Amino acid sequence: ADTDGADGGAGNPTDPAGALIDAATFAKMKALALQPQAYLDNNDATAFFEATGDLLLPGPTLTNVNDIRVILVE
């Protein structure tokens, strides 16, 4: 996977690059009475993770380097 630091939108410096999820995310979701299925149905992960405070907002990294190799062995 890779990121240029602004993957979730129009390439603006404030666009999120993703989210970091851990046990605290679920605790905040419960405390805020968030309904994750509603956000999924609306394709709006940004609003969900904005509410939990878990958005990853590094700002532009000005690079998008990614190397991947897959070797299949039977």
PyMOL Python script that loads the backbone (N, CA, C, O; Angstrom):
from pymol import cmd

cmd.read_pdbstr("""\
ATOM      1  N   ALA A   1       0.844  -1.183   0.000  1.00  0.00           N
ATOM      2  CA  ALA A   1       0.000   0.000   0.000  1.00  0.00           C
ATOM      3  C   ALA A   1       0.878   1.231   0.000  1.00  0.00           C
ATOM      4  O   ALA A   1       2.039   1.180   0.407  1.00  0.00           O
ATOM      5  N   ASP A   2       0.329   2.317  -0.450  1.00  0.00           N
ATOM      6  CA  ASP A   2       1.095   3.550  -0.471  1.00  0.00           C
ATOM      7  C   ASP A   2       0.173   4.733  -0.254  1.00  0.00           C
ATOM      8  O   ASP A   2      -1.049   4.600  -0.326  1.00  0.00           O
ATOM      9  N   THR A   3       0.751   5.874   0.009  1.00  0.00           N
ATOM     10  CA  THR A   3      -0.023   7.103   0.182  1.00  0.00           C
ATOM     11  C   THR A   3       0.820   8.295  -0.216  1.00  0.00           C
ATOM     12  O   THR A   3       2.035   8.306  -0.020  1.00  0.00           O
ATOM     13  N   ASP A   4       0.166   9.299  -0.776  1.00  0.00           N
ATOM     14  CA  ASP A   4       0.840  10.572  -1.014  1.00  0.00           C
ATOM     15  C   ASP A   4       0.470  11.562   0.081  1.00  0.00           C
ATOM     16  O   ASP A   4       0.797  12.745  -0.006  1.00  0.00           O
ATOM     17  N   GLY A   5      -0.218  11.072   1.119  1.00  0.00           N
ATOM     18  CA  GLY A   5      -0.585  11.899   2.253  1.00  0.00           C
ATOM     19  C   GLY A   5      -1.933  12.576   2.118  1.00  0.00           C
ATOM     20  O   GLY A   5      -2.425  13.169   3.078  1.00  0.00           O
ATOM     21  N   ALA A   6      -2.543  12.497   0.937  1.00  0.00           N
ATOM     22  CA  ALA A   6      -3.839  13.137   0.706  1.00  0.00           C
ATOM     23  C   ALA A   6      -4.670  12.255  -0.220  1.00  0.00           C
ATOM     24  O   ALA A   6      -5.026  12.673  -1.322  1.00  0.00           O
ATOM     25  N   ASP A   7      -4.976  11.057   0.215  1.00  0.00           N
ATOM     26  CA  ASP A   7      -5.613  10.075  -0.653  1.00  0.00           C
ATOM     27  C   ASP A   7      -7.127  10.159  -0.688  1.00  0.00           C
ATOM     28  O   ASP A   7      -7.738   9.689  -1.648  1.00  0.00           O
ATOM     29  N   GLY A   8      -7.748  10.737   0.317  1.00  0.00           N
ATOM     30  CA  GLY A   8      -9.184  10.604   0.464  1.00  0.00           C
ATOM     31  C   GLY A   8     -10.028  11.658  -0.199  1.00  0.00           C
ATOM     32  O   GLY A   8     -11.226  11.724   0.076  1.00  0.00           O
ATOM     33  N   GLY A   9      -9.473  12.484  -1.054  1.00  0.00           N
ATOM     34  CA  GLY A   9     -10.312  13.536  -1.607  1.00  0.00           C
ATOM     35  C   GLY A   9      -9.768  14.107  -2.890  1.00  0.00           C
ATOM     36  O   GLY A   9      -9.336  13.375  -3.781  1.00  0.00           O
ATOM     37  N   ALA A  10      -9.792  15.407  -2.976  1.00  0.00           N
ATOM     38  CA  ALA A  10      -9.437  16.103  -4.212  1.00  0.00           C
ATOM     39  C   ALA A  10      -7.968  16.498  -4.268  1.00  0.00           C
ATOM     40  O   ALA A  10      -7.589  17.322  -5.100  1.00  0.00           O
ATOM     41  N   GLY A  11      -7.145  15.938  -3.418  1.00  0.00           N
ATOM     42  CA  GLY A  11      -5.736  16.286  -3.405  1.00  0.00           C
ATOM     43  C   GLY A  11      -5.416  17.524  -2.602  1.00  0.00           C
ATOM     44  O   GLY A  11      -4.350  18.120  -2.763  1.00  0.00           O
ATOM     45  N   ASN A  12      -6.345  17.917  -1.730  1.00  0.00           N
ATOM     46  CA  ASN A  12      -6.104  19.068  -0.871  1.00  0.00           C
ATOM     47  C   ASN A  12      -5.213  18.671   0.297  1.00  0.00           C
ATOM     48  O   ASN A  12      -5.263  17.524   0.740  1.00  0.00           O
ATOM     49  N   PRO A  13      -4.394  19.598   0.810  1.00  0.00           N
ATOM     50  CA  PRO A  13      -3.505  19.266   1.938  1.00  0.00           C
ATOM     51  C   PRO A  13      -4.238  18.756   3.166  1.00  0.00           C
ATOM     52  O   PRO A  13      -3.646  18.054   3.986  1.00  0.00           O
ATOM     53  N   THR A  14      -5.509  19.091   3.312  1.00  0.00           N
ATOM     54  CA  THR A  14      -6.260  18.659   4.489  1.00  0.00           C
ATOM     55  C   THR A  14      -7.020  17.360   4.271  1.00  0.00           C
ATOM     56  O   THR A  14      -7.723  16.911   5.176  1.00  0.00           O
ATOM     57  N   ASP A  15      -6.902  16.738   3.089  1.00  0.00           N
ATOM     58  CA  ASP A  15      -7.574  15.460   2.837  1.00  0.00           C
ATOM     59  C   ASP A  15      -6.923  14.352   3.662  1.00  0.00           C
ATOM     60  O   ASP A  15      -5.700  14.321   3.800  1.00  0.00           O
ATOM     61  N   PRO A  16      -7.725  13.448   4.206  1.00  0.00           N
ATOM     62  CA  PRO A  16      -7.160  12.363   5.003  1.00  0.00           C
ATOM     63  C   PRO A  16      -6.465  11.322   4.132  1.00  0.00           C
ATOM     64  O   PRO A  16      -6.829  11.111   2.975  1.00  0.00           O
ATOM     65  N   ALA A  17      -5.460  10.678   4.714  1.00  0.00           N
ATOM     66  CA  ALA A  17      -4.759   9.597   4.039  1.00  0.00           C
ATOM     67  C   ALA A  17      -5.251   8.242   4.533  1.00  0.00           C
ATOM     68  O   ALA A  17      -4.768   7.208   4.073  1.00  0.00           O
ATOM     69  N   GLY A  18      -6.196   8.230   5.454  1.00  0.00           N
ATOM     70  CA  GLY A  18      -6.721   6.988   6.011  1.00  0.00           C
ATOM     71  C   GLY A  18      -7.081   7.200   7.464  1.00  0.00           C
ATOM     72  O   GLY A  18      -7.379   8.313   7.895  1.00  0.00           O
ATOM     73  N   ALA A  19      -7.050   6.109   8.209  1.00  0.00           N
ATOM     74  CA  ALA A  19      -7.370   6.168   9.639  1.00  0.00           C
ATOM     75  C   ALA A  19      -6.557   5.114  10.367  1.00  0.00           C
ATOM     76  O   ALA A  19      -6.170   4.097   9.793  1.00  0.00           O
ATOM     77  N   LEU A  20      -6.308   5.374  11.635  1.00  0.00           N
ATOM     78  CA  LEU A  20      -5.663   4.402  12.505  1.00  0.00           C
ATOM     79  C   LEU A  20      -6.717   3.877  13.461  1.00  0.00           C
ATOM     80  O   LEU A  20      -7.389   4.648  14.147  1.00  0.00           O
ATOM     81  N   ILE A  21      -6.857   2.559  13.501  1.00  0.00           N
ATOM     82  CA  ILE A  21      -7.915   1.937  14.296  1.00  0.00           C
ATOM     83  C   ILE A  21      -7.297   1.045  15.355  1.00  0.00           C
ATOM     84  O   ILE A  21      -6.413   0.239  15.067  1.00  0.00           O
ATOM     85  N   ASP A  22      -7.773   1.198  16.590  1.00  0.00           N
ATOM     86  CA  ASP A  22      -7.364   0.313  17.675  1.00  0.00           C
ATOM     87  C   ASP A  22      -8.549   0.147  18.629  1.00  0.00           C
ATOM     88  O   ASP A  22      -9.661   0.574  18.318  1.00  0.00           O
ATOM     89  N   ALA A  23      -8.318  -0.454  19.757  1.00  0.00           N
ATOM     90  CA  ALA A  23      -9.404  -0.706  20.711  1.00  0.00           C
ATOM     91  C   ALA A  23     -10.067   0.598  21.154  1.00  0.00           C
ATOM     92  O   ALA A  23     -11.269   0.626  21.420  1.00  0.00           O
ATOM     93  N   ALA A  24      -9.288   1.674  21.234  1.00  0.00           N
ATOM     94  CA  ALA A  24      -9.851   2.964  21.645  1.00  0.00           C
ATOM     95  C   ALA A  24     -10.878   3.468  20.635  1.00  0.00           C
ATOM     96  O   ALA A  24     -11.838   4.142  21.007  1.00  0.00           O
ATOM     97  N   THR A  25     -10.680   3.142  19.357  1.00  0.00           N
ATOM     98  CA  THR A  25     -11.643   3.535  18.326  1.00  0.00           C
ATOM     99  C   THR A  25     -13.018   2.965  18.648  1.00  0.00           C
ATOM    100  O   THR A  25     -14.024   3.669  18.560  1.00  0.00           O
ATOM    101  N   PHE A  26     -13.059   1.699  19.018  1.00  0.00           N
ATOM    102  CA  PHE A  26     -14.326   1.043  19.328  1.00  0.00           C
ATOM    103  C   PHE A  26     -14.957   1.619  20.598  1.00  0.00           C
ATOM    104  O   PHE A  26     -16.179   1.740  20.689  1.00  0.00           O
ATOM    105  N   ALA A  27     -14.127   1.969  21.568  1.00  0.00           N
ATOM    106  CA  ALA A  27     -14.645   2.584  22.792  1.00  0.00           C
ATOM    107  C   ALA A  27     -15.259   3.947  22.489  1.00  0.00           C
ATOM    108  O   ALA A  27     -16.326   4.279  23.006  1.00  0.00           O
ATOM    109  N   LYS A  28     -14.583   4.739  21.648  1.00  0.00           N
ATOM    110  CA  LYS A  28     -15.116   6.059  21.276  1.00  0.00           C
ATOM    111  C   LYS A  28     -16.395   5.911  20.464  1.00  0.00           C
ATOM    112  O   LYS A  28     -17.340   6.679  20.647  1.00  0.00           O
ATOM    113  N   MET A  29     -16.432   4.923  19.564  1.00  0.00           N
ATOM    114  CA  MET A  29     -17.623   4.670  18.760  1.00  0.00           C
ATOM    115  C   MET A  29     -18.816   4.379  19.666  1.00  0.00           C
ATOM    116  O   MET A  29     -19.914   4.895  19.455  1.00  0.00           O
ATOM    117  N   LYS A  30     -18.586   3.555  20.665  1.00  0.00           N
ATOM    118  CA  LYS A  30     -19.658   3.199  21.588  1.00  0.00           C
ATOM    119  C   LYS A  30     -20.078   4.404  22.430  1.00  0.00           C
ATOM    120  O   LYS A  30     -21.271   4.644  22.616  1.00  0.00           O
ATOM    121  N   ALA A  31     -19.110   5.157  22.936  1.00  0.00           N
ATOM    122  CA  ALA A  31     -19.414   6.325  23.771  1.00  0.00           C
ATOM    123  C   ALA A  31     -20.175   7.398  22.999  1.00  0.00           C
ATOM    124  O   ALA A  31     -21.002   8.113  23.564  1.00  0.00           O
ATOM    125  N   LEU A  32     -19.888   7.504  21.697  1.00  0.00           N
ATOM    126  CA  LEU A  32     -20.550   8.507  20.855  1.00  0.00           C
ATOM    127  C   LEU A  32     -21.828   7.967  20.214  1.00  0.00           C
ATOM    128  O   LEU A  32     -22.513   8.681  19.483  1.00  0.00           O
ATOM    129  N   ALA A  33     -22.142   6.700  20.495  1.00  0.00           N
ATOM    130  CA  ALA A  33     -23.322   6.035  19.918  1.00  0.00           C
ATOM    131  C   ALA A  33     -23.312   6.091  18.392  1.00  0.00           C
ATOM    132  O   ALA A  33     -24.353   6.265  17.759  1.00  0.00           O
ATOM    133  N   LEU A  34     -22.117   5.940  17.808  1.00  0.00           N
ATOM    134  CA  LEU A  34     -22.010   5.926  16.356  1.00  0.00           C
ATOM    135  C   LEU A  34     -22.496   4.584  15.822  1.00  0.00           C
ATOM    136  O   LEU A  34     -22.268   3.543  16.438  1.00  0.00           O
ATOM    137  N   GLN A  35     -23.154   4.615  14.695  1.00  0.00           N
ATOM    138  CA  GLN A  35     -23.650   3.405  14.029  1.00  0.00           C
ATOM    139  C   GLN A  35     -22.803   3.186  12.775  1.00  0.00           C
ATOM    140  O   GLN A  35     -23.080   3.787  11.737  1.00  0.00           O
ATOM    141  N   PRO A  36     -21.779   2.337  12.851  1.00  0.00           N
ATOM    142  CA  PRO A  36     -20.863   2.192  11.717  1.00  0.00           C
ATOM    143  C   PRO A  36     -21.542   1.767  10.421  1.00  0.00           C
ATOM    144  O   PRO A  36     -21.113   2.172   9.341  1.00  0.00           O
ATOM    145  N   GLN A  37     -22.591   0.960  10.509  1.00  0.00           N
ATOM    146  CA  GLN A  37     -23.256   0.512   9.289  1.00  0.00           C
ATOM    147  C   GLN A  37     -23.840   1.686   8.514  1.00  0.00           C
ATOM    148  O   GLN A  37     -23.834   1.678   7.283  1.00  0.00           O
ATOM    149  N   ALA A  38     -24.343   2.689   9.217  1.00  0.00           N
ATOM    150  CA  ALA A  38     -24.899   3.876   8.547  1.00  0.00           C
ATOM    151  C   ALA A  38     -23.808   4.608   7.756  1.00  0.00           C
ATOM    152  O   ALA A  38     -24.056   5.087   6.649  1.00  0.00           O
ATOM    153  N   TYR A  39     -22.608   4.692   8.326  1.00  0.00           N
ATOM    154  CA  TYR A  39     -21.502   5.345   7.626  1.00  0.00           C
ATOM    155  C   TYR A  39     -21.054   4.503   6.432  1.00  0.00           C
ATOM    156  O   TYR A  39     -20.738   5.044   5.373  1.00  0.00           O
ATOM    157  N   LEU A  40     -21.026   3.181   6.604  1.00  0.00           N
ATOM    158  CA  LEU A  40     -20.679   2.297   5.491  1.00  0.00           C
ATOM    159  C   LEU A  40     -21.703   2.407   4.373  1.00  0.00           C
ATOM    160  O   LEU A  40     -21.341   2.499   3.200  1.00  0.00           O
ATOM    161  N   ASP A  41     -22.976   2.397   4.733  1.00  0.00           N
ATOM    162  CA  ASP A  41     -24.040   2.499   3.728  1.00  0.00           C
ATOM    163  C   ASP A  41     -23.956   3.804   2.950  1.00  0.00           C
ATOM    164  O   ASP A  41     -24.353   3.864   1.786  1.00  0.00           O
ATOM    165  N   ASN A  42     -23.439   4.853   3.595  1.00  0.00           N
ATOM    166  CA  ASN A  42     -23.327   6.174   2.975  1.00  0.00           C
ATOM    167  C   ASN A  42     -21.935   6.405   2.368  1.00  0.00           C
ATOM    168  O   ASN A  42     -21.643   7.497   1.881  1.00  0.00           O
ATOM    169  N   ASN A  43     -21.077   5.371   2.400  1.00  0.00           N
ATOM    170  CA  ASN A  43     -19.697   5.494   1.904  1.00  0.00           C
ATOM    171  C   ASN A  43     -18.999   6.707   2.511  1.00  0.00           C
ATOM    172  O   ASN A  43     -18.394   7.505   1.795  1.00  0.00           O
ATOM    173  N   ASP A  44     -19.085   6.842   3.829  1.00  0.00           N
ATOM    174  CA  ASP A  44     -18.564   8.034   4.503  1.00  0.00           C
ATOM    175  C   ASP A  44     -17.668   7.681   5.689  1.00  0.00           C
ATOM    176  O   ASP A  44     -17.945   8.065   6.825  1.00  0.00           O
ATOM    177  N   ALA A  45     -16.605   6.954   5.413  1.00  0.00           N
ATOM    178  CA  ALA A  45     -15.653   6.601   6.466  1.00  0.00           C
ATOM    179  C   ALA A  45     -14.985   7.843   7.048  1.00  0.00           C
ATOM    180  O   ALA A  45     -14.644   7.867   8.231  1.00  0.00           O
ATOM    181  N   THR A  46     -14.795   8.874   6.226  1.00  0.00           N
ATOM    182  CA  THR A  46     -14.145  10.097   6.704  1.00  0.00           C
ATOM    183  C   THR A  46     -14.916  10.697   7.873  1.00  0.00           C
ATOM    184  O   THR A  46     -14.318  11.042   8.893  1.00  0.00           O
ATOM    185  N   ALA A  47     -16.233  10.826   7.741  1.00  0.00           N
ATOM    186  CA  ALA A  47     -17.034  11.412   8.825  1.00  0.00           C
ATOM    187  C   ALA A  47     -16.994  10.536  10.072  1.00  0.00           C
ATOM    188  O   ALA A  47     -16.949  11.049  11.190  1.00  0.00           O
ATOM    189  N   PHE A  48     -17.010   9.222   9.885  1.00  0.00           N
ATOM    190  CA  PHE A  48     -16.966   8.305  11.025  1.00  0.00           C
ATOM    191  C   PHE A  48     -15.662   8.486  11.805  1.00  0.00           C
ATOM    192  O   PHE A  48     -15.679   8.675  13.021  1.00  0.00           O
ATOM    193  N   PHE A  49     -14.529   8.425  11.091  1.00  0.00           N
ATOM    194  CA  PHE A  49     -13.240   8.524  11.772  1.00  0.00           C
ATOM    195  C   PHE A  49     -12.913   9.946  12.206  1.00  0.00           C
ATOM    196  O   PHE A  49     -12.093  10.148  13.101  1.00  0.00           O
ATOM    197  N   GLU A  50     -13.540  10.922  11.586  1.00  0.00           N
ATOM    198  CA  GLU A  50     -13.417  12.294  12.077  1.00  0.00           C
ATOM    199  C   GLU A  50     -14.085  12.395  13.448  1.00  0.00           C
ATOM    200  O   GLU A  50     -13.563  13.049  14.351  1.00  0.00           O
ATOM    201  N   ALA A  51     -15.247  11.743  13.600  1.00  0.00           N
ATOM    202  CA  ALA A  51     -15.974  11.762  14.874  1.00  0.00           C
ATOM    203  C   ALA A  51     -15.187  11.065  15.977  1.00  0.00           C
ATOM    204  O   ALA A  51     -15.218  11.497  17.129  1.00  0.00           O
ATOM    205  N   THR A  52     -14.474   9.977  15.631  1.00  0.00           N
ATOM    206  CA  THR A  52     -13.703   9.256  16.651  1.00  0.00           C
ATOM    207  C   THR A  52     -12.323   9.867  16.872  1.00  0.00           C
ATOM    208  O   THR A  52     -11.626   9.518  17.825  1.00  0.00           O
ATOM    209  N   GLY A  53     -11.935  10.780  15.984  1.00  0.00           N
ATOM    210  CA  GLY A  53     -10.615  11.406  16.113  1.00  0.00           C
ATOM    211  C   GLY A  53      -9.482  10.544  15.597  1.00  0.00           C
ATOM    212  O   GLY A  53      -8.325  10.756  15.962  1.00  0.00           O
ATOM    213  N   ASP A  54      -9.799   9.572  14.750  1.00  0.00           N
ATOM    214  CA  ASP A  54      -8.790   8.621  14.290  1.00  0.00           C
ATOM    215  C   ASP A  54      -8.338   8.811  12.847  1.00  0.00           C
ATOM    216  O   ASP A  54      -7.654   7.945  12.303  1.00  0.00           O
ATOM    217  N   LEU A  55      -8.706   9.928  12.214  1.00  0.00           N
ATOM    218  CA  LEU A  55      -8.238  10.173  10.850  1.00  0.00           C
ATOM    219  C   LEU A  55      -6.731  10.363  10.829  1.00  0.00           C
ATOM    220  O   LEU A  55      -6.157  10.937  11.754  1.00  0.00           O
ATOM    221  N   LEU A  56      -6.103   9.887   9.786  1.00  0.00           N
ATOM    222  CA  LEU A  56      -4.679  10.083   9.563  1.00  0.00           C
ATOM    223  C   LEU A  56      -4.535  11.266   8.606  1.00  0.00           C
ATOM    224  O   LEU A  56      -4.907  11.180   7.436  1.00  0.00           O
ATOM    225  N   LEU A  57      -3.995  12.365   9.116  1.00  0.00           N
ATOM    226  CA  LEU A  57      -3.869  13.604   8.353  1.00  0.00           C
ATOM    227  C   LEU A  57      -2.412  14.066   8.317  1.00  0.00           C
ATOM    228  O   LEU A  57      -2.068  15.050   8.970  1.00  0.00           O
ATOM    229  N   PRO A  58      -1.548  13.374   7.564  1.00  0.00           N
ATOM    230  CA  PRO A  58      -0.141  13.745   7.558  1.00  0.00           C
ATOM    231  C   PRO A  58       0.168  14.971   6.708  1.00  0.00           C
ATOM    232  O   PRO A  58       1.244  15.554   6.834  1.00  0.00           O
ATOM    233  N   GLY A  59      -0.763  15.367   5.844  1.00  0.00           N
ATOM    234  CA  GLY A  59      -0.463  16.407   4.865  1.00  0.00           C
ATOM    235  C   GLY A  59       0.309  15.795   3.721  1.00  0.00           C
ATOM    236  O   GLY A  59       0.769  14.658   3.829  1.00  0.00           O
ATOM    237  N   PRO A  60       0.462  16.514   2.635  1.00  0.00           N
ATOM    238  CA  PRO A  60       1.122  15.959   1.456  1.00  0.00           C
ATOM    239  C   PRO A  60       2.557  15.532   1.755  1.00  0.00           C
ATOM    240  O   PRO A  60       3.323  16.280   2.362  1.00  0.00           O
ATOM    241  N   THR A  61       2.908  14.332   1.327  1.00  0.00           N
ATOM    242  CA  THR A  61       4.279  13.848   1.459  1.00  0.00           C
ATOM    243  C   THR A  61       5.076  14.121   0.198  1.00  0.00           C
ATOM    244  O   THR A  61       6.302  14.013   0.190  1.00  0.00           O
ATOM    245  N   LEU A  62       4.363  14.480  -0.882  1.00  0.00           N
ATOM    246  CA  LEU A  62       4.960  14.770  -2.180  1.00  0.00           C
ATOM    247  C   LEU A  62       5.680  13.573  -2.775  1.00  0.00           C
ATOM    248  O   LEU A  62       6.567  13.726  -3.615  1.00  0.00           O
ATOM    249  N   THR A  63       5.300  12.390  -2.341  1.00  0.00           N
ATOM    250  CA  THR A  63       5.831  11.158  -2.918  1.00  0.00           C
ATOM    251  C   THR A  63       4.761  10.092  -2.816  1.00  0.00           C
ATOM    252  O   THR A  63       3.889  10.167  -1.950  1.00  0.00           O
ATOM    253  N   ASN A  64       4.814   9.120  -3.672  1.00  0.00           N
ATOM    254  CA  ASN A  64       3.838   8.041  -3.664  1.00  0.00           C
ATOM    255  C   ASN A  64       4.529   6.777  -4.153  1.00  0.00           C
ATOM    256  O   ASN A  64       4.135   6.187  -5.159  1.00  0.00           O
ATOM    257  N   VAL A  65       5.555   6.375  -3.434  1.00  0.00           N
ATOM    258  CA  VAL A  65       6.390   5.253  -3.837  1.00  0.00           C
ATOM    259  C   VAL A  65       5.837   3.966  -3.254  1.00  0.00           C
ATOM    260  O   VAL A  65       5.471   3.903  -2.081  1.00  0.00           O
ATOM    261  N   ASN A  66       5.784   2.945  -4.089  1.00  0.00           N
ATOM    262  CA  ASN A  66       5.278   1.657  -3.634  1.00  0.00           C
ATOM    263  C   ASN A  66       5.930   0.561  -4.458  1.00  0.00           C
ATOM    264  O   ASN A  66       5.890   0.597  -5.687  1.00  0.00           O
ATOM    265  N   ASP A  67       6.519  -0.398  -3.797  1.00  0.00           N
ATOM    266  CA  ASP A  67       7.035  -1.586  -4.457  1.00  0.00           C
ATOM    267  C   ASP A  67       6.328  -2.785  -3.856  1.00  0.00           C
ATOM    268  O   ASP A  67       6.202  -2.899  -2.637  1.00  0.00           O
ATOM    269  N   ILE A  68       5.869  -3.674  -4.715  1.00  0.00           N
ATOM    270  CA  ILE A  68       5.245  -4.903  -4.235  1.00  0.00           C
ATOM    271  C   ILE A  68       5.681  -6.051  -5.135  1.00  0.00           C
ATOM    272  O   ILE A  68       5.744  -5.921  -6.358  1.00  0.00           O
ATOM    273  N   ARG A  69       5.972  -7.154  -4.511  1.00  0.00           N
ATOM    274  CA  ARG A  69       6.313  -8.360  -5.239  1.00  0.00           C
ATOM    275  C   ARG A  69       5.459  -9.480  -4.684  1.00  0.00           C
ATOM    276  O   ARG A  69       5.327  -9.634  -3.470  1.00  0.00           O
ATOM    277  N   VAL A  70       4.881 -10.261  -5.581  1.00  0.00           N
ATOM    278  CA  VAL A  70       4.057 -11.391  -5.167  1.00  0.00           C
ATOM    279  C   VAL A  70       4.632 -12.634  -5.815  1.00  0.00           C
ATOM    280  O   VAL A  70       4.821 -12.687  -7.030  1.00  0.00           O
ATOM    281  N   ILE A  71       4.905 -13.619  -5.001  1.00  0.00           N
ATOM    282  CA  ILE A  71       5.410 -14.903  -5.511  1.00  0.00           C
ATOM    283  C   ILE A  71       4.433 -15.975  -5.081  1.00  0.00           C
ATOM    284  O   ILE A  71       4.208 -16.182  -3.889  1.00  0.00           O
ATOM    285  N   LEU A  72       3.856 -16.653  -6.050  1.00  0.00           N
ATOM    286  CA  LEU A  72       2.905 -17.737  -5.751  1.00  0.00           C
ATOM    287  C   LEU A  72       3.625 -19.054  -5.871  1.00  0.00           C
ATOM    288  O   LEU A  72       4.264 -19.340  -6.884  1.00  0.00           O
ATOM    289  N   VAL A  73       3.519 -19.856  -4.831  1.00  0.00           N
ATOM    290  CA  VAL A  73       4.150 -21.171  -4.814  1.00  0.00           C
ATOM    291  C   VAL A  73       3.092 -22.204  -4.547  1.00  0.00           C
ATOM    292  O   VAL A  73       2.361 -22.114  -3.560  1.00  0.00           O
ATOM    293  N   GLU A  74       3.002 -23.192  -5.421  1.00  0.00           N
ATOM    294  CA  GLU A  74       2.015 -24.253  -5.186  1.00  0.00           C
ATOM    295  C   GLU A  74       2.575 -25.307  -4.267  1.00  0.00           C
ATOM    296  O   GLU A  74       1.889 -26.280  -3.954  1.00  0.00           O
TER     297      GLU A  74
END
""", "prot")
cmd.dss("prot")
cmd.show_as("cartoon", "prot")
cmd.util.cbc("prot")
cmd.orient("prot")
